[in-house]
Amino acid sequence: MWADMGRFAQPHVVALDLDDTLLRSDGAVSPRTLTTLQRWAAAGHRLVIATGRPPRSIAAALPDALLGLPRIAYNGAEVYVDGTKVYENLISVATTRAIVEMVLDALPDCALGLEIDDVLYLNRPIRRTAPYEIADLMAVATRPAAKILFFHQDFDALQPLLEALPREARAMLSVKYDLVQILAASADKAAALRFLAEGWGLGMGRVIAFGDDINDVDMVAASGLGVAVANAVPEVKAVADRITLSNDEDGVAVVLEDLEQECRA
């Protein structure tokens, strides 16, 4: 829980989910929010992008002023600073291969994907504008995977499959997108954020984290100030210290501006 605003003069980390949190519905960062973030950076605070996106698609979503920020990608499976990977928490080759076999045995018609070395490999074509490669997944699963993913509309029916996953992996279910994402068991945004914060000599109590979807729950819950935007799923709101306005109403800027005002009071 956020406390002792007198300590605000010391550096903090502002962790920002992208889609439906920092980004408006039109995919842009509002001028108000951008100006607020630039002011925080100029004051000596650290800004971090924390997203489920793969590394290849992060830069295109950011305005030029934010391109140099550290990036947590794949829901915490990888971290990049100045374009260099500094952290990874991947699914081992053996576990990846076992999961591919399990999913295709249970769901033979499933369009299944592997994210490996910033490439999405799919076992069959899908309607998707973002680039991907069609491949024999067992043939490409010779390197650790950042993420295994597929879409499904009945999560209840998936429970036997998900409960049988190897203990080295865990499933993250996003109702918002009917998306199943399988990660290494200990991979999440909170762990990746803790790695960065501790490297800067800061604890999670110095983190202000913003999120909206199920992949933000751990990060919002573990941060000194966890913030859910108004359009967040109930699971994020349940662990948040504050609920702000929506991504289309400058929810991120509103909280940061409020904190600035509280410090001046």
C-alpha positions as a Markdown table, in Angstrom:
| # | Residue | x | y | z |
|---|---|---|---|---|
| 1 | Met | 0.0 | 0.0 | 0.0 |
| 2 | Trp | 1.3 | 3.5 | -0.9 |
| 3 | Ala | 2.4 | 5.5 | 2.1 |
| 4 | Asp | 4.8 | 8.3 | 3.2 |
| 5 | Met | 4.5 | 10.7 | 0.4 |
| 6 | Gly | 7.5 | 12.6 | 1.9 |
| 7 | Arg | 9.7 | 10.0 | 0.3 |
| 8 | Phe | 8.4 | 10.9 | -3.1 |
| 9 | Ala | 11.4 | 13.2 | -3.7 |
| 10 | Gln | 13.5 | 10.0 | -4.1 |
| 11 | Pro | 13.4 | 8.1 | -7.4 |
| 12 | His | 10.5 | 5.8 | -8.2 |
| 13 | Val | 9.7 | 3.4 | -11.0 |
| 14 | Val | 6.6 | 3.9 | -13.1 |
| 15 | Ala | 5.6 | 0.7 | -14.8 |
| 16 | Leu | 3.2 | 1.0 | -17.8 |
| 17 | Asp | 1.2 | -1.6 | -19.5 |
| 18 | Leu | 0.6 | -0.7 | -23.1 |
| 19 | Asp | -2.6 | -1.9 | -24.7 |
| 20 | Asp | -5.8 | -0.5 | -23.0 |
| 21 | Thr | -3.7 | 1.2 | -20.3 |
| 22 | Leu | -1.1 | 3.6 | -21.6 |
| 23 | Leu | -2.4 | 3.5 | -25.2 |
| 24 | Arg | -5.8 | 4.9 | -26.0 |
| 25 | Ser | -8.3 | 2.9 | -28.1 |
| 26 | Asp | -6.8 | 4.5 | -31.2 |
| 27 | Gly | -3.4 | 3.1 | -30.3 |
| 28 | Ala | -1.9 | 6.5 | -29.4 |
| 29 | Val | -0.5 | 8.0 | -26.2 |
| 30 | Ser | -2.4 | 11.2 | -25.5 |
| 31 | Pro | -0.4 | 14.5 | -25.5 |
| 32 | Arg | -1.4 | 15.1 | -21.8 |
| 33 | Thr | -0.1 | 11.6 | -20.7 |
| 34 | Leu | 3.1 | 12.0 | -22.8 |
| 35 | Thr | 3.8 | 15.4 | -21.2 |
| 36 | Thr | 3.2 | 14.0 | -17.7 |
| 37 | Leu | 5.5 | 11.1 | -18.3 |
| 38 | Gln | 8.3 | 13.3 | -19.7 |
| 39 | Arg | 8.0 | 15.5 | -16.6 |
| 40 | Trp | 8.4 | 12.5 | -14.3 |
| 41 | Ala | 11.4 | 11.3 | -16.3 |
| 42 | Ala | 13.0 | 14.7 | -16.1 |
| 43 | Ala | 12.4 | 14.6 | -12.3 |
| 44 | Gly | 14.7 | 11.5 | -12.1 |
| 45 | His | 12.0 | 8.8 | -12.0 |
| 46 | Arg | 12.4 | 5.6 | -14.0 |
| 47 | Leu | 9.8 | 4.7 | -16.6 |
| 48 | Val | 9.3 | 1.1 | -17.8 |
| 49 | Ile | 7.1 | -0.4 | -20.5 |
| 50 | Ala | 5.6 | -3.7 | -19.2 |
| 51 | Thr | 3.6 | -5.5 | -21.8 |
| 52 | Gly | 2.5 | -8.9 | -23.1 |
| 53 | Arg | 3.7 | -7.9 | -26.6 |
| 54 | Pro | 6.7 | -9.4 | -28.2 |
| 55 | Pro | 9.8 | -7.2 | -28.5 |
| 56 | Arg | 9.2 | -6.7 | -32.3 |
| 57 | Ser | 5.9 | -4.9 | -31.8 |
| 58 | Ile | 6.7 | -2.6 | -28.9 |
| 59 | Ala | 8.5 | 0.2 | -30.7 |
| 60 | Ala | 5.8 | 0.8 | -33.2 |
| 61 | Ala | 3.3 | 1.5 | -30.4 |
| 62 | Leu | 5.5 | 4.2 | -28.7 |
| 63 | Pro | 6.0 | 7.9 | -29.5 |
| 64 | Asp | 9.6 | 8.9 | -30.2 |
| 65 | Ala | 10.0 | 10.4 | -26.8 |
| 66 | Leu | 9.4 | 7.0 | -25.1 |
| 67 | Leu | 11.4 | 4.8 | -27.5 |
| 68 | Gly | 14.4 | 4.6 | -25.2 |
| 69 | Leu | 12.6 | 3.2 | -22.2 |
| 70 | Pro | 13.4 | -0.2 | -20.7 |
| 71 | Arg | 10.9 | -2.8 | -21.9 |
| 72 | Ile | 9.4 | -5.9 | -20.2 |
| 73 | Ala | 8.1 | -8.1 | -23.0 |
| 74 | Tyr | 6.1 | -11.3 | -23.2 |
| 75 | Asn | 4.4 | -10.7 | -19.8 |
| 76 | Gly | 7.8 | -10.7 | -18.1 |
| 77 | Ala | 9.6 | -13.5 | -19.9 |
| 78 | Glu | 12.2 | -11.1 | -21.3 |
| 79 | Val | 13.6 | -7.6 | -20.4 |
| 80 | Tyr | 15.4 | -5.2 | -22.7 |
| 81 | Val | 17.4 | -2.2 | -21.7 |
| 82 | Asp | 18.9 | 0.0 | -24.5 |
| 83 | Gly | 17.9 | -2.7 | -27.0 |
| 84 | Thr | 19.9 | -5.4 | -25.2 |
| 85 | Lys | 18.2 | -8.4 | -23.5 |
| 86 | Val | 19.2 | -8.3 | -19.9 |
| 87 | Tyr | 16.9 | -10.9 | -18.4 |
| 88 | Glu | 14.9 | -13.9 | -19.5 |
| 89 | Asn | 12.7 | -16.5 | -17.9 |
| 90 | Leu | 11.7 | -18.9 | -20.7 |
| 91 | Ile | 10.0 | -22.3 | -21.1 |
| 92 | Ser | 12.6 | -25.0 | -21.5 |
| 93 | Val | 12.8 | -27.0 | -24.7 |
| 94 | Ala | 11.6 | -30.2 | -23.1 |
| 95 | Thr | 8.6 | -28.5 | -21.5 |
| 96 | Thr | 7.8 | -26.6 | -24.7 |
| 97 | Arg | 7.7 | -29.8 | -26.7 |
| 98 | Ala | 5.7 | -31.6 | -24.0 |
| 99 | Ile | 3.1 | -28.8 | -24.0 |
| 100 | Val | 2.9 | -28.7 | -27.8 |
| 101 | Glu | 2.1 | -32.4 | -27.8 |
| 102 | Met | -0.5 | -32.1 | -25.0 |
| 103 | Val | -2.4 | -29.2 | -26.7 |
| 104 | Leu | -2.5 | -30.8 | -30.1 |
| 105 | Asp | -3.6 | -34.1 | -28.7 |
| 106 | Ala | -6.4 | -32.5 | -26.8 |
| 107 | Leu | -7.2 | -29.9 | -29.5 |
| 108 | Pro | -6.2 | -31.2 | -32.8 |
| 109 | Asp | -7.8 | -28.4 | -34.8 |
| 110 | Cys | -6.2 | -25.7 | -32.6 |
| 111 | Ala | -4.1 | -22.9 | -34.1 |
| 112 | Leu | -1.2 | -23.1 | -31.8 |
| 113 | Gly | 1.7 | -20.6 | -31.6 |
| 114 | Leu | 5.2 | -20.5 | -30.2 |
| 115 | Glu | 7.1 | -17.3 | -29.6 |
| 116 | Ile | 10.8 | -18.1 | -30.0 |
| 117 | Asp | 13.6 | -15.5 | -30.4 |
| 118 | Asp | 11.0 | -12.8 | -31.3 |
| 119 | Val | 9.3 | -14.8 | -34.0 |
| 120 | Leu | 5.8 | -16.2 | -33.9 |
| 121 | Tyr | 5.5 | -19.7 | -35.3 |
| 122 | Leu | 2.1 | -21.1 | -36.0 |
| 123 | Asn | 1.0 | -24.6 | -37.0 |
| 124 | Arg | -1.6 | -23.2 | -39.4 |
| 125 | Pro | -2.7 | -20.0 | -41.0 |
| 126 | Ile | -5.0 | -17.6 | -39.1 |
| 127 | Arg | -6.6 | -14.3 | -39.8 |
| 128 | Arg | -3.9 | -12.0 | -38.4 |
| 129 | Thr | -2.3 | -8.9 | -39.8 |
| 130 | Ala | 0.9 | -9.2 | -37.7 |
| 131 | Pro | 3.6 | -11.3 | -39.3 |
| 132 | Tyr | 4.1 | -15.0 | -38.4 |
| 133 | Glu | 5.7 | -18.1 | -39.9 |
| 134 | Ile | 3.9 | -21.4 | -40.5 |
| 135 | Ala | 6.0 | -24.2 | -39.2 |
| 136 | Asp | 6.1 | -27.7 | -37.8 |
| 137 | Leu | 6.2 | -26.7 | -34.1 |
| 138 | Met | 8.1 | -29.7 | -33.0 |
| 139 | Ala | 10.7 | -28.9 | -35.5 |
| 140 | Val | 11.2 | -25.3 | -34.3 |
| 141 | Ala | 10.9 | -26.2 | -30.6 |
| 142 | Thr | 14.6 | -26.7 | -30.3 |
| 143 | Arg | 15.1 | -23.5 | -28.4 |
| 144 | Pro | 13.3 | -22.2 | -25.3 |
| 145 | Ala | 10.0 | -20.5 | -25.9 |
| 146 | Ala | 9.0 | -17.1 | -24.4 |
| 147 | Lys | 5.3 | -18.0 | -24.7 |
| 148 | Ile | 3.0 | -20.7 | -26.0 |
| 149 | Leu | -0.4 | -19.4 | -27.1 |
| 150 | Phe | -3.8 | -20.3 | -28.6 |
| 151 | Phe | -7.3 | -18.9 | -28.6 |
| 152 | His | -10.3 | -20.7 | -27.1 |
| 153 | Gln | -13.8 | -19.6 | -26.1 |
| 154 | Asp | -14.5 | -22.1 | -23.4 |
| 155 | Phe | -12.0 | -21.9 | -20.6 |
| 156 | Asp | -14.0 | -24.3 | -18.4 |
| 157 | Ala | -13.6 | -27.0 | -21.0 |
| 158 | Leu | -9.8 | -26.4 | -21.0 |
| 159 | Gln | -9.4 | -27.1 | -17.2 |
| 160 | Pro | -8.4 | -30.8 | -17.5 |
| 161 | Leu | -5.7 | -29.8 | -20.1 |
| 162 | Leu | -4.4 | -26.8 | -18.1 |
| 163 | Glu | -4.3 | -28.8 | -14.8 |
| 164 | Ala | -2.1 | -31.3 | -16.5 |
| 165 | Leu | 0.5 | -28.8 | -17.6 |
| 166 | Pro | 4.1 | -29.5 | -16.5 |
| 167 | Arg | 4.9 | -27.8 | -13.2 |
| 168 | Glu | 7.5 | -25.7 | -15.0 |
| 169 | Ala | 4.8 | -23.8 | -16.8 |
| 170 | Arg | 1.6 | -22.0 | -16.0 |
| 171 | Ala | -1.4 | -20.8 | -18.0 |
| 172 | Met | -2.7 | -17.2 | -18.1 |
| 173 | Leu | -6.3 | -16.9 | -19.3 |
| 174 | Ser | -7.4 | -13.6 | -20.8 |
| 175 | Val | -11.2 | -13.5 | -21.1 |
| 176 | Lys | -10.9 | -10.2 | -22.9 |
| 177 | Tyr | -9.3 | -11.8 | -25.9 |
| 178 | Asp | -10.3 | -15.5 | -25.5 |
| 179 | Leu | -6.5 | -16.0 | -25.2 |
| 180 | Val | -4.6 | -18.7 | -23.5 |
| 181 | Gln | -0.9 | -17.8 | -22.8 |
| 182 | Ile | 1.4 | -20.4 | -21.3 |
| 183 | Leu | 4.6 | -19.1 | -19.7 |
| 184 | Ala | 7.4 | -20.4 | -17.5 |
| 185 | Ala | 5.9 | -21.0 | -14.1 |
| 186 | Ser | 7.8 | -18.1 | -12.5 |
| 187 | Ala | 7.6 | -15.6 | -15.4 |
| 188 | Asp | 5.4 | -12.6 | -14.8 |
| 189 | Lys | 5.6 | -8.8 | -15.0 |
| 190 | Ala | 6.2 | -8.5 | -11.3 |
| 191 | Ala | 9.3 | -10.7 | -11.3 |
| 192 | Ala | 10.8 | -8.8 | -14.3 |
| 193 | Leu | 10.0 | -5.5 | -12.7 |
| 194 | Arg | 11.6 | -6.5 | -9.5 |
| 195 | Phe | 14.7 | -7.4 | -11.4 |
| 196 | Leu | 14.9 | -3.9 | -12.9 |
| 197 | Ala | 14.0 | -2.0 | -9.7 |
| 198 | Glu | 16.6 | -3.9 | -7.7 |
| 199 | Gly | 19.2 | -3.2 | -10.3 |
| 200 | Trp | 18.5 | 0.5 | -9.8 |
| 201 | Gly | 18.7 | 0.1 | -6.0 |
| 202 | Leu | 15.0 | 0.4 | -5.6 |
| 203 | Gly | 12.5 | -2.0 | -4.0 |
| 204 | Met | 9.0 | -2.8 | -5.2 |
| 205 | Gly | 7.7 | -0.3 | -2.6 |
| 206 | Arg | 9.1 | 2.4 | -4.9 |
| 207 | Val | 7.1 | 1.1 | -7.9 |
| 208 | Ile | 3.9 | 2.7 | -9.3 |
| 209 | Ala | 2.3 | 0.2 | -11.7 |
| 210 | Phe | -0.6 | 0.7 | -14.1 |
| 211 | Gly | -2.5 | -2.2 | -15.8 |
| 212 | Asp | -5.8 | -3.4 | -17.1 |
| 213 | Asp | -5.8 | -7.2 | -17.9 |
| 214 | Ile | -5.1 | -10.5 | -16.2 |
| 215 | Asn | -1.4 | -10.3 | -17.1 |
| 216 | Asp | -1.1 | -7.2 | -14.9 |
| 217 | Val | -2.5 | -8.7 | -11.7 |
| 218 | Asp | 0.9 | -9.8 | -10.3 |
| 219 | Met | 2.6 | -6.5 | -11.1 |
| 220 | Val | -0.2 | -4.3 | -9.7 |
| 221 | Ala | -0.5 | -6.4 | -6.6 |
| 222 | Ala | 3.3 | -6.4 | -5.9 |
| 223 | Ser | 3.9 | -2.7 | -6.4 |
| 224 | Gly | 4.0 | 0.0 | -3.8 |
| 225 | Leu | 1.1 | 1.7 | -5.6 |
| 226 | Gly | -0.9 | -0.5 | -8.0 |
| 227 | Val | -3.3 | 1.3 | -10.2 |
| 228 | Ala | -6.1 | -0.2 | -12.3 |
| 229 | Val | -7.6 | 1.8 | -15.2 |
| 230 | Ala | -11.4 | 2.0 | -15.2 |
| 231 | Asn | -11.6 | -0.4 | -18.1 |
| 232 | Ala | -9.6 | -3.0 | -16.3 |
| 233 | Val | -10.9 | -6.5 | -15.7 |
| 234 | Pro | -12.2 | -7.3 | -12.2 |
| 235 | Glu | -9.1 | -9.3 | -11.2 |
| 236 | Val | -6.9 | -6.2 | -11.6 |
| 237 | Lys | -9.3 | -3.9 | -9.8 |
| 238 | Ala | -9.5 | -6.3 | -6.9 |
| 239 | Val | -5.7 | -6.0 | -6.2 |
| 240 | Ala | -5.3 | -2.3 | -7.0 |
| 241 | Asp | -4.6 | 0.4 | -4.5 |
| 242 | Arg | -6.3 | 2.9 | -6.8 |
| 243 | Ile | -8.7 | 2.8 | -9.7 |
| 244 | Thr | -8.2 | 5.7 | -12.1 |
| 245 | Leu | -10.0 | 6.8 | -15.3 |
| 246 | Ser | -9.9 | 4.7 | -18.4 |
| 247 | Asn | -7.2 | 4.6 | -21.0 |
| 248 | Asp | -9.2 | 6.9 | -23.2 |
| 249 | Glu | -9.6 | 9.5 | -20.3 |
| 250 | Asp | -5.9 | 9.9 | -19.5 |
| 251 | Gly | -6.1 | 7.6 | -16.5 |
| 252 | Val | -2.3 | 7.3 | -16.2 |
| 253 | Ala | -1.8 | 11.0 | -16.3 |
| 254 | Val | -4.5 | 11.6 | -13.7 |
| 255 | Val | -2.8 | 9.5 | -11.1 |
| 256 | Leu | 0.7 | 10.9 | -11.7 |
| 257 | Glu | -0.7 | 14.5 | -11.6 |
| 258 | Asp | -2.5 | 13.7 | -8.4 |
| 259 | Leu | 0.7 | 12.4 | -6.8 |
| 260 | Glu | 2.5 | 15.6 | -7.9 |
| 261 | Gln | -0.2 | 17.6 | -6.2 |
| 262 | Glu | -0.1 | 15.5 | -3.0 |
| 263 | Cys | 3.7 | 16.1 | -2.8 |
| 264 | Arg | 3.3 | 19.9 | -3.1 |
| 265 | Ala | 0.6 | 20.0 | -0.4 |
